[in-house]
Amino acid sequence: MPAAVGLAAALCLGLAQVLAWLVGIRGVGGLEAYVLAHTDFLSALTGGLAIRSGDGARLYDLASQHAIQSRVVAPYFALRADTTLPYIHPPLEAILIAPLMGLPYSLIYALWVVLAVCAVLLSLRLLTQALPMARPVRWVLSAASLSYLPFHEALWLGQSTPLVLLGLCGAYVALKRGRDGWAGVALTLVALKPQFLPAIVLLLLLARRGKSLAILTGLLAASSAAYMPLLGLDWPLHYARGVADSARGGARLGEYPAVMHNWRALLLQLLGGWAPRLVTPALIGVTALSLGVLVWCWWRWHSTAGRVRVARPAAEPLPDLLWALAVVVAVLISPHLYIHDLTVLILPVWIIASRATGGTWSPRLSRAWLAVLWLVYGVPLLSLWPAAPSATVVVPSVLCLVLTGALLVAAHAREPQSPPAPLAA
């Protein structure tokens, strides 16, 4: 019965969000107008047109982006002189979209949405294969994932976070199967949003996954070199400068730090009004603490080899709870993270749910964890309240993530640290 209720609730919420999306598109005059006026995909179209026009050397120049973006939106409205939605992602999205720029913008957007949906479906397929659980639980988790508000936000906005989720799930499953090379390949998708990489790379460094890191580094270096004929030899410097300029641009460049779902936003909400000078040192402190906790959890797992006289093989799968914690830490410490980026939490939620429903934990602990998972699922819905102050959404969301991370640390500390069996290929 609880599974049936959860499945029905998730399906109803997913359907309601799709209907609201369709009504919103109709209300603004059609899909083309919606894409240009109400999505982040406008920045990707701007980058694609820059590449298509042979102006790739100035892809990250804000003045050039403003001029190109004015051309993109010209059929519908005039872009304000002091406003631009900058393209600050790595070049891959712009390069993929550039050949399609002769098509209607609505069709390009639709193709991107289909790609995002396929990425999440493939992610769920990988998780289903890697995490055994009862069929009713699997159906509820799949429905909850597909109706998760951040995922729908990613679709509405034309964001690449679903591809990042696919990269994380691909790397997790590949390492679980002892395929370190494929893990490095999968992590190149995570590089679409490089702010997620530090915690994951740190975990792989600690685990001495040199092959994965070498392949990731090699592929990123090769792609960087491949971009140079289009973007110029110094494009990485222009990219870094463009990201920095965007971060300093504030609202006129679509930057709203106080509404993000990370440590930065929580500190701005709690300290920004009365002690703004404390925000930066406090942010440095909690970021270091978060990474330190991840290191401690790895060290505790690794050091048990000496106590129990177990020689851990180099290719041994990392504990699932350590992977879940790494993703939560990656979200909290990310300097740029809006609600759609919470889509990546689908990975740790599946890992935790497999423990909570698989008999690994006591019934009481399992029920408590399931309540936490429903909080992770439900708290983002606060953003649907149009009149809600940003703190009403951000503070509960980040505190929920902190609670999840703390409970993961406690669960990892309680769990037997014997080597897990690798997943069959």
C-alpha positions as CSV (number, residue, x, y, z in Angstrom):
1,M,0.0,0.0,0.0
2,P,2.7,2.6,0.8
3,A,4.4,1.8,-2.5
4,A,1.1,2.3,-4.4
5,V,0.5,5.6,-2.7
6,G,4.0,6.8,-3.4
7,L,3.7,5.8,-7.0
8,A,0.4,7.5,-7.5
9,A,1.6,10.7,-5.8
10,A,4.7,10.8,-8.0
11,L,2.8,10.1,-11.2
12,C,0.2,12.8,-10.4
13,L,2.9,15.3,-9.6
14,G,4.8,14.6,-12.8
15,L,1.6,14.9,-14.9
16,A,0.7,18.2,-13.2
17,Q,4.2,19.6,-14.0
18,V,4.0,18.6,-17.6
19,L,0.5,20.2,-17.9
20,A,1.7,23.4,-16.2
21,W,4.6,23.5,-18.7
22,L,2.3,23.1,-21.7
23,V,-0.1,25.8,-20.4
24,G,2.8,28.1,-19.7
25,I,4.1,27.7,-23.3
26,R,0.7,28.4,-24.7
27,G,0.3,31.4,-22.4
28,V,3.4,33.2,-23.7
29,G,2.5,32.7,-27.4
30,G,4.0,29.4,-28.4
31,L,7.2,27.4,-28.0
32,E,9.5,29.7,-29.9
33,A,8.6,32.7,-27.7
34,Y,8.9,30.5,-24.6
35,V,12.4,29.3,-25.5
36,L,13.7,32.8,-26.1
37,A,12.0,34.6,-23.2
38,H,11.7,32.0,-20.5
39,T,14.6,29.5,-20.7
40,D,18.3,29.3,-20.2
41,F,18.5,27.7,-23.6
42,L,18.8,31.2,-25.0
43,S,22.4,31.2,-23.9
44,A,23.1,27.9,-25.7
45,L,21.5,29.3,-28.8
46,T,23.7,32.4,-28.4
47,G,26.8,30.2,-28.2
48,G,25.7,28.0,-31.1
49,L,25.1,31.1,-33.3
50,A,28.6,32.5,-32.4
51,I,30.2,29.2,-33.6
52,R,28.0,29.0,-36.7
53,S,28.9,32.6,-37.6
54,G,32.6,32.0,-37.4
55,D,32.9,34.1,-34.3
56,G,34.1,31.4,-32.0
57,A,37.2,33.3,-30.9
58,R,34.8,35.7,-29.1
59,L,32.5,33.1,-27.7
60,Y,33.1,34.2,-24.1
61,D,33.2,37.9,-24.8
62,L,30.2,39.4,-23.1
63,A,29.8,42.3,-25.6
64,S,29.9,39.9,-28.5
65,Q,27.4,37.7,-26.8
66,H,25.0,40.6,-26.3
67,A,25.2,41.5,-30.0
68,I,24.6,37.9,-31.0
69,Q,21.8,37.4,-28.5
70,S,20.1,40.5,-29.8
71,R,20.0,38.8,-33.2
72,V,18.6,35.6,-31.7
73,V,15.7,37.3,-30.0
74,A,15.0,40.1,-32.6
75,P,11.9,38.5,-34.1
76,Y,10.2,38.6,-30.7
77,F,11.6,41.4,-28.5
78,A,14.5,43.8,-28.2
79,L,17.2,42.9,-25.7
80,R,17.9,45.5,-23.1
81,A,21.3,47.2,-23.5
82,D,22.4,46.3,-20.0
83,T,21.1,42.7,-19.9
84,T,22.6,39.5,-21.3
85,L,22.0,35.8,-20.5
86,P,25.7,34.8,-21.0
87,Y,27.0,31.5,-22.3
88,I,29.3,30.4,-19.5
89,H,29.3,26.6,-20.1
90,P,32.3,24.7,-21.7
91,P,32.2,24.9,-25.5
92,L,30.7,21.5,-26.2
93,E,27.1,22.6,-25.9
94,A,27.6,25.5,-28.3
95,I,29.5,23.3,-30.8
96,L,26.8,20.6,-30.7
97,I,24.1,23.2,-31.3
98,A,25.9,25.2,-34.0
99,P,25.1,22.8,-36.9
100,L,21.4,22.9,-36.0
101,M,21.1,26.7,-36.0
102,G,19.4,26.7,-39.4
103,L,16.4,25.0,-37.8
104,P,13.7,26.7,-35.9
105,Y,14.8,27.4,-32.3
106,S,11.8,25.6,-31.0
107,L,12.9,22.4,-32.8
108,I,16.4,22.7,-31.5
109,Y,15.1,23.1,-27.9
110,A,12.7,20.1,-28.4
111,L,15.7,17.9,-29.5
112,W,17.7,19.0,-26.5
113,V,14.8,18.1,-24.2
114,V,14.5,14.7,-25.8
115,L,18.3,14.3,-25.2
116,A,17.9,15.3,-21.6
117,V,15.0,12.8,-21.0
118,C,17.0,10.0,-22.7
119,A,19.9,10.8,-20.4
120,V,17.8,10.5,-17.3
121,L,16.1,7.3,-18.5
122,L,19.6,5.8,-19.2
123,S,20.7,6.9,-15.8
124,L,17.8,5.1,-14.2
125,R,18.5,2.0,-16.2
126,L,22.1,2.0,-14.9
127,L,21.0,2.4,-11.3
128,T,18.4,-0.4,-11.7
129,Q,21.1,-2.7,-12.8
130,A,23.6,-1.7,-10.1
131,L,21.3,-1.5,-7.1
132,P,19.1,-4.5,-6.6
133,M,15.7,-3.8,-4.9
134,A,12.2,-5.0,-5.0
135,R,10.1,-4.2,-8.1
136,P,7.6,-2.0,-6.3
137,V,10.4,0.1,-4.8
138,R,12.1,0.4,-8.2
139,W,8.8,1.6,-9.8
140,V,8.3,4.2,-7.0
141,L,11.9,5.4,-7.3
142,S,11.7,5.7,-11.1
143,A,8.4,7.6,-10.9
144,A,9.7,9.9,-8.2
145,S,12.9,10.6,-10.2
146,L,10.9,11.4,-13.4
147,S,8.6,13.7,-11.4
148,Y,11.3,15.3,-9.4
149,L,10.9,19.1,-9.7
150,P,14.6,19.9,-10.3
151,F,14.5,17.5,-13.3
152,H,11.5,19.2,-14.7
153,E,13.2,22.6,-14.1
154,A,16.2,21.3,-16.1
155,L,13.8,20.3,-19.0
156,W,11.9,23.6,-18.9
157,L,15.1,25.7,-18.9
158,G,17.0,23.6,-21.5
159,Q,19.8,22.8,-19.0
160,S,22.5,20.1,-19.3
161,T,22.2,18.8,-15.7
162,P,20.6,15.5,-16.9
163,L,23.7,14.8,-18.9
164,V,25.8,15.5,-15.8
165,L,23.6,12.9,-13.9
166,L,24.3,10.4,-16.6
167,G,28.0,11.0,-16.3
168,L,27.9,10.5,-12.5
169,C,25.8,7.3,-12.8
170,G,28.0,6.0,-15.6
171,A,31.1,6.5,-13.5
172,Y,29.6,5.0,-10.4
173,V,28.4,1.9,-12.2
174,A,31.7,1.5,-14.2
175,L,33.8,1.7,-11.1
176,K,31.5,-0.8,-9.4
177,R,32.1,-3.2,-12.3
178,G,35.9,-2.6,-12.2
179,R,35.9,-0.7,-15.5
180,D,38.0,2.3,-14.5
181,G,38.6,3.4,-18.1
182,W,34.8,3.7,-18.8
183,A,34.5,5.7,-15.6
184,G,36.9,8.3,-16.9
185,V,34.9,8.5,-20.1
186,A,31.7,8.9,-18.2
187,L,33.1,11.7,-16.1
188,T,33.7,13.9,-19.2
189,L,29.9,14.5,-19.1
190,V,30.3,15.8,-15.6
191,A,32.7,18.3,-17.0
192,L,29.7,20.0,-18.7
193,K,29.3,21.6,-15.3
194,P,32.9,21.6,-13.9
195,Q,31.8,22.9,-10.5
196,F,30.7,19.3,-9.7
197,L,34.1,17.8,-10.4
198,P,36.3,18.7,-7.3
199,A,34.6,16.4,-4.8
200,I,34.4,13.5,-7.3
201,V,38.0,14.0,-8.4
202,L,39.1,14.2,-4.8
203,L,37.4,10.9,-4.0
204,L,39.1,9.2,-7.0
205,L,42.5,10.6,-6.0
206,L,42.1,9.2,-2.5
207,A,41.0,5.8,-4.0
208,R,44.0,5.8,-6.3
209,R,41.9,5.5,-9.4
210,G,44.7,6.7,-11.6
211,K,43.4,5.1,-14.8
212,S,40.0,6.9,-14.5
213,L,41.6,10.2,-13.8
214,A,44.2,9.8,-16.6
215,I,41.5,9.1,-19.1
216,L,39.4,11.9,-17.9
217,T,42.3,14.3,-18.1
218,G,43.4,13.0,-21.5
219,L,39.9,13.4,-23.0
220,L,39.5,16.9,-21.6
221,A,42.9,17.9,-22.9
222,A,42.2,16.4,-26.3
223,S,38.8,18.1,-26.6
224,S,40.4,21.4,-25.5
225,A,42.9,21.1,-28.3
226,A,40.1,20.1,-30.7
227,Y,38.2,23.3,-29.9
228,M,41.2,25.5,-30.7
229,P,40.7,25.8,-34.4
230,L,37.2,27.2,-33.7
231,L,37.9,29.2,-30.5
232,G,41.6,30.1,-30.7
233,L,44.6,28.8,-28.8
234,D,43.8,30.8,-25.7
235,W,40.1,29.9,-25.4
236,P,40.5,28.4,-21.8
237,L,41.7,31.8,-20.6
238,H,38.7,33.5,-22.3
239,Y,36.4,30.9,-20.7
240,A,37.8,31.5,-17.2
241,R,37.5,35.3,-17.7
242,G,33.9,35.0,-19.0
243,V,32.9,32.9,-16.0
244,A,34.5,35.4,-13.6
245,D,32.8,38.4,-15.4
246,S,29.5,36.7,-15.3
247,A,29.8,36.0,-11.5
248,R,30.5,39.7,-10.9
249,G,27.7,40.8,-13.2
250,G,24.9,40.1,-10.8
251,A,21.3,40.2,-11.9
252,R,21.9,41.9,-15.2
253,L,23.8,38.7,-16.2
254,G,21.4,36.3,-14.6
255,E,23.5,35.7,-11.5
256,Y,21.5,35.3,-8.3
257,P,23.7,33.8,-5.6
258,A,21.1,34.1,-2.8
259,V,18.7,31.7,-4.5
260,M,21.1,28.9,-5.2
261,H,20.9,25.7,-3.3
262,N,24.4,25.5,-1.8
263,W,26.6,26.6,1.2
264,R,27.1,30.0,-0.5
265,A,23.3,30.8,-0.6
266,L,22.7,29.5,2.9
267,L,25.4,31.8,4.3
268,L,24.2,34.7,2.3
269,Q,20.7,34.2,3.7
270,L,21.9,33.8,7.3
271,L,24.8,36.3,7.4
272,G,24.4,38.6,4.3
273,G,22.1,41.0,6.0
274,W,24.0,41.7,9.2
275,A,27.6,40.4,8.7
276,P,28.3,40.3,4.9
277,R,32.1,40.3,5.5
278,L,31.8,36.9,7.3
279,V,30.2,35.2,4.3
280,T,33.4,34.5,2.4
281,P,35.5,33.2,5.3
282,A,32.6,31.2,6.5
283,L,32.2,29.7,3.0
284,I,35.8,28.8,2.8
285,G,35.5,27.1,6.2
286,V,32.4,25.0,5.5
287,T,33.8,24.0,2.1
288,A,37.0,22.8,3.7
289,L,35.0,21.1,6.4
290,S,32.8,19.3,3.8
291,L,35.8,18.0,1.9
292,G,37.5,17.1,5.2
293,V,34.5,15.0,6.2
294,L,34.7,13.2,2.8
295,V,38.4,12.5,3.3
296,W,37.7,11.2,6.9
297,C,35.1,8.8,5.6
298,W,37.4,7.5,3.0
299,W,40.3,7.2,5.5
300,R,38.1,5.3,7.9
301,W,37.1,2.8,5.2
302,H,40.6,2.5,3.9
303,S,42.3,2.2,7.3
304,T,40.2,-0.8,8.3
305,A,42.4,-3.0,6.0
306,G,45.1,-2.8,8.7
307,R,42.8,-3.6,11.6
308,V,41.0,-6.5,10.0
309,R,44.1,-7.7,8.0
310,V,42.4,-7.4,4.7
311,A,44.5,-6.4,1.7
312,R,42.2,-4.2,-0.4
313,P,42.8,-4.6,-4.1
314,A,43.4,-1.5,-6.1
315,A,40.3,-2.1,-8.2
316,E,38.0,-2.7,-5.3
317,P,34.6,-0.8,-5.6
318,L,34.2,2.2,-3.4
319,P,31.4,1.9,-0.8
320,D,28.1,3.1,-2.1
321,L,27.5,5.4,0.8
322,L,30.8,7.1,0.1
323,W,29.7,7.8,-3.5
324,A,26.4,9.1,-2.2
325,L,28.2,11.4,0.2
326,A,30.6,12.6,-2.5
327,V,27.6,13.8,-4.6
328,V,26.0,15.6,-1.7
329,V,29.3,17.3,-0.9
330,A,29.7,18.2,-4.6
331,V,26.3,19.9,-4.5
332,L,26.9,21.8,-1.2
333,I,30.3,23.2,-2.2
334,S,29.4,24.0,-5.8
335,P,29.8,27.8,-6.2
336,H,27.1,28.0,-8.9
337,L,24.1,25.8,-8.3
338,Y,20.4,26.5,-9.0
339,I,17.4,24.3,-8.3
340,H,17.7,22.4,-11.6
341,D,21.2,21.2,-10.7
342,L,19.7,19.2,-7.8
343,T,18.8,16.6,-10.5
344,V,22.1,15.0,-9.7
345,L,20.7,14.0,-6.2
346,I,18.9,11.2,-8.0
347,L,22.1,9.1,-7.7
348,P,22.5,9.3,-3.9
349,V,18.7,8.9,-3.4
350,W,18.8,5.6,-5.2
351,I,21.8,4.4,-3.2
352,I,20.2,5.3,0.1
353,A,16.8,3.8,-0.9
354,S,18.5,0.5,-1.8
355,R,19.9,0.3,1.7
356,A,16.7,1.5,3.4
357,T,14.5,-1.1,1.6
358,G,17.0,-4.0,1.3
359,G,17.1,-5.1,4.9
360,T,20.6,-3.7,5.5
361,W,19.3,-1.3,8.1
362,S,16.9,-1.8,11.0
363,P,13.2,-1.1,10.3
364,R,13.2,2.0,12.5
365,L,16.3,3.4,10.8
366,S,15.0,2.5,7.4
367,R,11.7,4.4,8.1
368,A,13.7,7.4,9.2
369,W,15.8,7.4,6.0
370,L,12.7,7.1,3.8
371,A,11.3,10.1,5.5
372,V,14.5,12.0,4.8
373,L,14.3,10.9,1.1
374,W,10.7,12.2,0.8
375,L,12.0,15.5,2.3
376,V,14.7,15.7,-0.4
377,Y,11.9,15.0,-3.0
378,G,9.4,17.4,-1.5
379,V,11.3,20.5,-0.3
380,P,12.1,21.8,-3.8
381,L,8.3,22.1,-4.3
382,L,8.4,25.2,-2.1
383,S,9.8,27.0,-5.1
384,L,6.4,26.7,-6.8
385,W,4.9,29.2,-4.3
386,P,5.2,32.4,-6.4
387,A,5.2,34.7,-3.4
388,A,7.7,32.7,-1.3
389,P,10.8,34.7,-0.2
390,S,14.0,33.1,-1.4
391,A,15.0,32.2,2.1
392,T,11.8,30.1,2.5
393,V,13.0,27.9,-0.4
394,V,16.8,28.0,0.0
395,V,17.3,27.5,3.7
396,P,15.1,24.4,4.1
397,S,16.6,22.9,0.9
398,V,20.2,23.3,2.0
399,L,19.5,22.2,5.5
400,C,17.9,19.1,4.1
401,L,21.1,18.4,2.1
402,V,23.2,19.0,5.3
403,L,21.0,16.6,7.2
404,T,21.4,14.0,4.4
405,G,25.1,14.4,4.4
406,A,25.4,14.1,8.2
407,L,23.2,11.0,8.2
408,L,25.3,9.5,5.4
409,V,28.4,10.0,7.5
410,A,26.8,8.3,10.5
411,A,25.5,5.4,8.4
412,H,28.9,5.0,6.8
413,A,30.5,4.9,10.3
414,R,28.1,2.2,11.4
415,E,28.3,0.0,8.4
416,P,30.7,-2.9,8.3
417,Q,33.8,-1.9,6.4
418,S,34.6,-5.3,4.9
419,P,35.3,-5.2,1.1
420,P,32.2,-5.2,-1.0
421,A,31.8,-7.7,-3.8
422,P,32.3,-6.1,-7.3
423,L,29.3,-5.8,-9.5
424,A,29.1,-8.4,-12.3
425,A,29.8,-7.0,-15.7
